[in-house]
Amino acid sequence: MILRLLKWGMLFAIVAVVAIAAYSTYVYREIRDVAARDEAQRADAIVVLGAAQYNGRPSPVLKARLDHALELYQSGLASAIITTGSYGQDPNFTEAEVGRKYLVQHGVQVTDIVSEQGSGTTYDSVRAVSGLLKAKGWKSALVVSDGFHLYRTKKMFLDNGILAYTSPAPNSPIEMAPSQRFWHSLREVVLVFAYRWVDS
């Protein structure tokens, strides 16, 4: 009896490991597929996901996102930009405010920018931005971030009732470094699992 239970327990464990590995591989491929696809088109607003800033200056990762958002804005794909991100490790500047100032310095009208600086995670940023969009009667967003980040972000926006198009920052330092691209994408697999678990 004990041997039989051990046998079935071992079999169940093997099946579970294989299933998790297979699903993880599927999610990883989906993440990389979205990362390689640019869905840039007309939307109610461009949303720039926050990243680190250094003493009031955007980090290379944040700069790449802001530069891409600026290009999309200048192309006429949206008349508004929403910057996101809280203080992080710097109590003096928020990522959203640093992004806003950078965009204004590069020619965006200050009235065309909305800063959502109260959220410290992607999940909280998406929820807050979705609320802002709905309050204005807007239903769609053109979301800018690093490619690896967009699969999960798009799911979150859709779950919050916002039609999200994704446009990866082409000069992302993370995406251009193979090892960083792999590890950040692998981390996203875990974060997708966590989001599914919490949201279920």
C-alpha positions as CSV (number, residue, x, y, z in Angstrom):
1,M,0.0,0.0,0.0
2,I,2.8,2.5,1.0
3,L,4.8,1.5,-2.1
4,R,1.8,2.1,-4.3
5,L,1.2,5.5,-2.8
6,L,4.8,6.4,-3.3
7,K,4.7,5.3,-6.9
8,W,1.6,7.4,-7.6
9,G,3.0,10.3,-5.7
10,M,6.2,10.1,-7.7
11,L,4.2,9.9,-11.0
12,F,2.1,12.9,-10.0
13,A,5.2,14.9,-9.2
14,I,6.8,14.1,-12.5
15,V,3.6,15.0,-14.4
16,A,3.4,18.3,-12.5
17,V,7.0,19.2,-13.2
18,V,6.6,18.4,-16.9
19,A,3.4,20.4,-17.1
20,I,4.9,23.4,-15.3
21,A,8.0,23.3,-17.5
22,A,5.9,23.1,-20.7
23,Y,3.7,26.0,-19.6
24,S,6.7,28.1,-18.6
25,T,8.2,27.5,-22.0
26,Y,4.9,28.6,-23.6
27,V,4.8,31.8,-21.6
28,Y,8.4,32.6,-22.3
29,R,7.8,32.3,-26.0
30,E,4.7,34.5,-25.7
31,I,6.8,37.1,-23.9
32,R,9.4,37.1,-26.5
33,D,6.8,37.2,-29.3
34,V,5.2,40.3,-27.9
35,A,8.7,41.8,-27.3
36,A,9.4,41.5,-31.0
37,R,6.1,42.9,-32.2
38,D,5.4,46.6,-32.6
39,E,1.6,47.3,-32.5
40,A,2.0,51.1,-32.8
41,Q,-1.2,52.7,-34.0
42,R,-3.6,55.5,-33.0
43,A,-4.7,55.4,-29.4
44,D,-6.2,57.7,-26.8
45,A,-2.9,58.1,-24.9
46,I,0.7,56.8,-24.9
47,V,1.6,55.2,-21.6
48,V,5.3,55.1,-20.6
49,L,6.0,52.6,-17.9
50,G,8.5,53.9,-15.3
51,A,12.1,52.8,-14.8
52,A,15.0,54.0,-12.6
53,Q,16.0,57.6,-12.5
54,Y,19.3,58.9,-11.1
55,N,19.1,62.2,-9.2
56,G,16.5,63.6,-11.5
57,R,17.8,62.2,-14.7
58,P,16.3,59.2,-16.6
59,S,18.4,56.0,-16.5
60,P,19.4,54.6,-19.9
61,V,16.4,52.3,-19.7
62,L,13.9,55.0,-18.9
63,K,15.5,57.3,-21.5
64,A,15.0,54.7,-24.2
65,R,11.3,54.4,-23.2
66,L,10.8,58.2,-23.2
67,D,12.6,58.7,-26.5
68,H,10.3,56.1,-28.1
69,A,7.2,57.6,-26.6
70,L,8.4,61.0,-27.9
71,E,8.7,59.6,-31.4
72,L,5.2,58.0,-31.3
73,Y,3.8,61.3,-30.0
74,Q,5.5,63.3,-32.8
75,S,4.1,60.8,-35.3
76,G,0.6,61.8,-34.2
77,L,-0.4,58.4,-32.8
78,A,-1.8,60.1,-29.6
79,S,-2.3,63.6,-28.3
80,A,-1.5,62.7,-24.7
81,I,1.3,60.9,-22.8
82,I,1.0,59.4,-19.4
83,T,4.2,58.9,-17.4
84,T,4.3,56.5,-14.5
85,G,6.5,55.5,-11.6
86,S,6.9,56.5,-7.9
87,Y,10.0,57.4,-5.9
88,G,11.8,54.1,-5.9
89,Q,15.1,54.4,-3.9
90,D,15.3,58.2,-4.4
91,P,13.1,60.2,-2.1
92,N,13.6,63.4,-4.1
93,F,12.3,62.5,-7.6
94,T,9.6,60.2,-8.9
95,E,10.1,58.3,-12.2
96,A,6.9,59.9,-13.5
97,E,8.0,63.4,-12.8
98,V,11.5,62.8,-14.3
99,G,9.8,61.5,-17.4
100,R,7.5,64.5,-17.6
101,K,10.3,67.0,-17.4
102,Y,12.4,65.1,-20.0
103,L,9.5,65.1,-22.4
104,V,8.8,68.8,-21.9
105,Q,12.5,69.6,-22.5
106,H,12.2,67.7,-25.8
107,G,9.2,69.7,-27.1
108,V,6.1,68.0,-25.7
109,Q,3.4,70.5,-24.4
110,V,3.1,70.2,-20.7
111,T,-0.7,70.2,-21.1
112,D,-0.3,67.0,-23.1
113,I,1.3,65.1,-20.2
114,V,-0.3,63.4,-17.3
115,S,2.0,62.0,-14.5
116,E,0.8,59.1,-12.4
117,Q,3.5,59.0,-9.7
118,G,1.8,57.2,-6.8
119,S,2.4,53.7,-7.9
120,G,5.5,51.6,-7.2
121,T,4.7,48.5,-9.1
122,T,3.6,47.6,-12.7
123,Y,0.4,46.2,-11.3
124,D,-0.4,49.4,-9.3
125,S,0.6,51.6,-12.2
126,V,-1.7,49.8,-14.7
127,R,-4.6,50.0,-12.3
128,A,-4.0,53.7,-11.6
129,V,-3.5,54.6,-15.3
130,S,-6.6,52.6,-16.3
131,G,-8.6,54.7,-13.8
132,L,-7.2,57.9,-15.3
133,L,-8.1,56.8,-18.8
134,K,-11.6,55.8,-17.9
135,A,-12.1,59.1,-16.0
136,K,-11.3,60.9,-19.3
137,G,-13.6,58.6,-21.3
138,W,-10.6,57.1,-23.0
139,K,-10.6,53.4,-23.9
140,S,-7.2,52.6,-25.5
141,A,-3.6,53.0,-24.8
142,L,-0.3,52.7,-26.7
143,V,2.0,51.2,-24.1
144,V,5.7,51.8,-24.2
145,S,8.3,49.8,-22.2
146,D,11.1,47.3,-22.7
147,G,10.0,44.4,-24.9
148,F,10.2,41.7,-22.2
149,H,7.8,43.8,-20.0
150,L,4.9,44.2,-22.4
151,Y,3.2,40.7,-22.4
152,R,2.3,41.0,-18.7
153,T,1.5,44.7,-19.0
154,K,-0.9,44.2,-21.9
155,K,-2.7,41.4,-20.0
156,M,-3.1,43.7,-17.0
157,F,-4.5,46.6,-19.1
158,L,-7.0,44.2,-20.8
159,D,-8.1,42.9,-17.4
160,N,-8.7,46.5,-16.4
161,G,-10.9,47.2,-19.4
162,I,-8.4,49.1,-21.5
163,L,-7.5,48.1,-25.0
164,A,-3.7,48.1,-25.0
165,Y,-1.4,48.2,-28.0
166,T,2.2,47.6,-27.3
167,S,5.3,49.3,-28.7
168,P,8.7,48.1,-27.4
169,A,11.5,50.7,-27.0
170,P,13.9,49.8,-29.8
171,N,17.0,51.1,-28.0
172,S,16.4,49.3,-24.7
173,P,19.8,48.5,-23.1
174,I,18.2,45.4,-21.6
175,E,16.8,44.0,-24.9
176,M,20.1,44.7,-26.7
177,A,22.1,42.6,-24.2
178,P,21.3,38.9,-24.8
179,S,22.0,37.7,-21.2
180,Q,20.0,40.5,-19.7
181,R,17.2,39.9,-22.2
182,F,17.1,36.2,-21.3
183,W,17.1,36.7,-17.5
184,H,14.6,39.6,-17.5
185,S,12.3,37.5,-19.7
186,L,12.7,34.5,-17.4
187,R,11.8,36.7,-14.4
188,E,8.7,37.8,-16.3
189,V,7.6,34.2,-16.5
190,V,7.6,34.1,-12.7
191,L,5.8,37.4,-12.5
192,V,3.1,36.3,-15.0
193,F,2.5,33.2,-12.8
194,A,2.3,35.4,-9.7
195,Y,-0.1,37.8,-11.4
196,R,-2.3,34.9,-12.5
197,W,-2.3,33.5,-9.0
198,V,-3.2,36.8,-7.3
199,D,-5.8,37.8,-9.9
200,S,-7.5,34.4,-10.0
